Amino acid sequence: QVQVVESGGGSVQAGDSLRLSCTASGRYTMGWFRQAPGKEREFVAAIIRNGMNPRYADSVKGRFTLSRNNRVNTVYLQMSNLRPEDTALYYCAASEGWSSSAPIGEYAYWGRGTQVTVSS
């Protein structure tokens, strides 16, 4: 059973930074998604196994940076210049596929989520 565990959420002010971490029990294509109350889960960022060319949602491009350390099977989502609209439950997920453009349905393994709250 593949385990995916997120950490690092919290409550911050607008303009602050946070770093989320996600550890999986193996090496996979990893993605971050978020879901705000009353909204559908949406893509945030994804990174393939070799860590090259992470892909980002337009809403976070230039503010979020996704990286990974394969020695510890961990990906890091560095979030800067946070906005109130970034408030959501952030989920990390693992895909056995090879593309960072994989649709959400290809992510078979999910963490429980970590809350990020940004106040103005």
Secondary structure, DSSP 4 states (H G I P E B T S, - for coil): ---EEEE--EEEETT--EEEEEEESS--EEEEEEE-TTS--EEEEEE-TT--S-EE-TTTTTTEEEEEETTTTEEEEEE-S--GGG-EEEEEEEESSS-TT--GGGEEEE---EEEEEE-
